[in-house]
Amino acid sequence: MDAEGRIYVLELSSAAGNPSPGAGRILRITGTLVEEIVSGLFVPTGMVLDQHGDIYVSDLGAAA
């Protein structure tokens, strides 16, 4: 969550079926609103927000 109480979700792959490299994304949830704020990630596995609201992602975390 950020300082405003919004929830951030890291999705390994938004593709149907098996995970697909390049289909990872970050969603931000504010109340009932769900926004895709980053797309095109390649097998992301970790995410953290710092005190300034910057997002850091471990991309290629589950790939060779």
N, CA, C and O of each residue as an XYZ file, in Angstrom:
256
protein
N       0.843     -1.184      0.000
C       0.000      0.000      0.000
C       0.886      1.245      0.000
O       2.002      1.236      0.521
N       0.367      2.301     -0.591
C       1.103      3.560     -0.558
C       0.564      4.444      0.567
O      -0.331      4.039      1.309
N       1.112      5.648      0.686
C       0.725      6.573      1.758
C      -0.738      6.996      1.669
O      -1.317      7.434      2.663
N      -1.342      6.867      0.482
C      -2.753      7.236      0.296
C      -3.688      6.052      0.476
O      -4.897      6.185      0.288
N      -3.137      4.878      0.843
C      -3.961      3.700      1.080
C      -4.316      2.910     -0.166
O      -5.127      1.986     -0.101
N      -3.725      3.258     -1.297
C      -3.983      2.504     -2.530
C      -3.186      1.203     -2.502
O      -2.059      1.164     -2.008
N      -3.780      0.145     -3.035
C      -3.154     -1.179     -3.065
C      -2.506     -1.385     -4.429
O      -3.082     -1.040     -5.461
N      -1.301     -1.952     -4.423
C      -0.585     -2.275     -5.661
C      -0.454     -3.786     -5.761
O      -0.104     -4.454     -4.789
N      -0.739     -4.323     -6.953
C      -0.703     -5.760     -7.190
C       0.252     -6.043     -8.333
O       0.127     -5.461     -9.411
N       1.213     -6.940     -8.100
C       2.132     -7.381     -9.140
C       1.604     -8.688     -9.699
O       1.403     -9.648     -8.955
N       1.379     -8.732    -11.006
C       0.855     -9.921    -11.659
C       1.941    -10.525    -12.537
O       2.455     -9.865    -13.440
N       2.291    -11.789    -12.268
C       3.325    -12.498    -13.009
C       3.012    -12.512    -14.501
O       3.893    -12.283    -15.329
N       1.756    -12.781    -14.838
C       1.335    -12.822    -16.245
C      -0.172    -12.657    -16.330
O      -0.917    -13.326    -15.615
N      -0.616    -11.771    -17.200
C      -2.055    -11.580    -17.399
C      -2.579    -12.457    -18.541
O      -3.768    -12.413    -18.858
N      -1.691    -13.260    -19.166
C      -2.081    -14.133    -20.278
C      -2.839    -15.345    -19.744
O      -2.562    -15.827    -18.646
N      -3.786    -15.827    -20.525
C      -4.529    -17.033    -20.164
C      -3.606    -18.248    -20.276
O      -2.712    -18.283    -21.122
N      -3.833    -19.237    -19.417
C      -3.019    -20.454    -19.472
C      -1.701    -20.269    -18.741
O      -1.655    -19.676    -17.663
N      -0.640    -20.775    -19.329
C       0.684    -20.688    -18.717
C       1.196    -19.259    -18.709
O       0.827    -18.462    -19.571
N       2.057    -18.924    -17.728
C       2.644    -17.577    -17.704
C       3.356    -17.263    -19.012
O       4.031    -18.121    -19.583
N       3.206    -16.061    -19.471
C       3.783    -15.634    -20.742
C       4.720    -14.452    -20.506
O       4.277    -13.401    -20.042
N       6.030    -14.611    -20.824
C       6.950    -13.480    -20.674
C       6.443    -12.266    -21.457
O       5.995    -12.396    -22.596
N       6.519    -11.108    -20.846
C       6.038     -9.885    -21.477
C       4.601     -9.549    -21.135
O       4.086     -8.511    -21.550
N       3.944    -10.430    -20.372
C       2.541    -10.198    -20.016
C       2.373     -9.845    -18.537
O       1.250     -9.808    -18.033
N       3.485     -9.584    -17.839
C       3.393     -9.172    -16.442
C       2.944     -7.727    -16.345
O       3.125     -6.946    -17.279
N       2.352     -7.373    -15.202
C       1.876     -6.006    -15.050
C       1.715     -5.628    -13.587
O       1.743     -6.480    -12.699
N       1.546     -4.337    -13.356
C       1.260     -3.815    -12.024
C      -0.091     -3.123    -12.083
O      -0.345     -2.295    -12.959
N      -0.955     -3.475    -11.137
C      -2.278     -2.871    -11.010
C      -2.314     -2.021     -9.752
O      -1.679     -2.353     -8.751
N      -3.060     -0.924     -9.805
C      -3.276     -0.075     -8.631
C      -4.774     -0.069     -8.344
O      -5.586      0.189     -9.233
N      -5.129     -0.356     -7.097
C      -6.536     -0.431     -6.704
C      -6.840      0.708     -5.749
O      -6.230      0.831     -4.687
N      -7.798      1.542     -6.148
C      -8.257      2.666     -5.340
C      -9.765      2.495     -5.174
O     -10.532      2.763     -6.098
N     -10.181      2.052     -4.001
C     -11.606      1.789     -3.805
C     -12.060      0.680     -4.740
O     -11.589     -0.453     -4.638
N     -12.977      1.001     -5.656
C     -13.444      0.007     -6.627
C     -12.768      0.173     -7.994
O     -13.047     -0.593     -8.916
N     -11.889      1.158     -8.127
C     -11.195      1.418     -9.390
C      -9.908      0.599     -9.469
O      -9.068      0.671     -8.571
N      -9.752     -0.180    -10.542
C      -8.534     -0.953    -10.791
C      -7.880     -0.397    -12.045
O      -8.472     -0.411    -13.124
N      -6.637      0.100    -11.893
C      -5.899      0.683    -13.017
C      -4.649     -0.137    -13.305
O      -3.935     -0.536    -12.385
N      -4.389     -0.387    -14.581
C      -3.127     -0.979    -14.982
C      -2.138      0.173    -15.143
O      -2.318      1.029    -16.009
N      -1.088      0.196    -14.307
C      -0.151      1.315    -14.372
C       1.171      0.945    -15.043
O       1.906      1.827    -15.486
N       1.482     -0.358    -15.122
C       2.673     -0.829    -15.833
C       2.304     -2.133    -16.521
O       1.627     -2.975    -15.933
N       2.745     -2.306    -17.766
C       2.524     -3.573    -18.476
C       3.803     -3.955    -19.205
O       4.752     -3.174    -19.272
N       3.817     -5.165    -19.750
C       4.958     -5.616    -20.543
C       6.122     -6.157    -19.732
O       7.233     -6.268    -20.252
N       5.892     -6.500    -18.461
C       6.973     -7.037    -17.639
C       7.238     -8.492    -17.999
O       6.318     -9.229    -18.352
N       8.510     -8.905    -17.907
C       8.917    -10.256    -18.264
C       9.132    -11.092    -17.005
O      10.221    -11.097    -16.431
N       8.090    -11.795    -16.584
C       8.128    -12.708    -15.442
C       8.570    -11.998    -14.151
O       9.566    -12.398    -13.547
N       7.859    -10.965    -13.723
C       8.206    -10.260    -12.483
C       7.865    -11.109    -11.263
O       6.867    -11.829    -11.269
N       8.685    -11.030    -10.220
C       8.437    -11.849     -9.029
C       8.438    -11.072     -7.721
O       7.999    -11.607     -6.704
N       8.911     -9.842     -7.708
C       8.937     -9.082     -6.473
C       8.713     -7.604     -6.722
O       9.083     -7.081     -7.773
N       8.101     -6.926     -5.746
C       7.824     -5.505     -5.893
C       7.847     -4.862     -4.512
O       7.431     -5.467     -3.525
N       8.339     -3.626     -4.458
C       8.320     -2.865     -3.214
C       8.108     -1.391     -3.551
O       8.569     -0.911     -4.587
N       7.414     -0.683     -2.677
C       7.235      0.763     -2.788
C       8.072      1.418     -1.702
O       8.084      0.948     -0.564
N       8.775      2.502     -2.038
C       9.539      3.204     -1.006
C       8.702      4.339     -0.420
O       7.552      4.540     -0.813
N       9.282      5.073      0.516
C       8.555      6.128      1.219
C       8.159      7.291      0.319
O       7.322      8.108      0.701
N       8.753      7.378     -0.877
C       8.420      8.433     -1.833
C       7.370      7.991     -2.849
O       6.945      8.787     -3.687
N       6.948      6.727     -2.780
C       5.968      6.200     -3.721
C       6.591      5.611     -4.970
O       5.879      5.253     -5.908
N       7.931      5.503     -4.998
C       8.605      4.871     -6.136
C       8.432      3.373     -6.051
O       8.472      2.801     -4.962
N       8.236      2.720     -7.209
C       8.026      1.290     -7.267
C       9.286      0.629     -7.835
O       9.821      1.052     -8.859
N       9.744     -0.417     -7.144
C      10.881     -1.208     -7.613
C      10.387     -2.630     -7.876
O       9.691     -3.216     -7.047
N      10.755     -3.183     -9.045
C      10.277     -4.506     -9.445
C      11.447     -5.394     -9.798
O      12.383     -4.962    -10.469
N      11.396     -6.639     -9.346
C      12.355     -7.657     -9.759
C      11.771     -8.322    -11.001
O      10.905     -9.192    -10.905
N      12.257     -7.899    -12.169
C      11.780     -8.458    -13.434
C      12.706     -9.603    -13.831
O      13.862     -9.623    -13.410
N      12.234    -10.547    -14.623
C      12.972    -11.758    -14.993
C      13.319    -12.569    -13.741
O      14.330    -13.270    -13.712
N      12.498    -12.473    -12.734
C      12.769    -13.160    -11.473
C      12.577    -14.655    -11.521
O      13.120    -15.357    -10.668
N      11.837    -15.174    -12.469
C      11.589    -16.616    -12.558
C      11.952    -17.150    -13.937
O      11.374    -18.133    -14.401
N      12.903    -16.507    -14.583
C      13.310    -16.933    -15.931
C      14.817    -17.088    -15.970
O      15.549    -16.501    -15.173
N      15.251    -17.883    -16.909
C      16.710    -18.094    -17.066
C      17.349    -16.852    -17.646
O      18.562    -16.822    -17.855
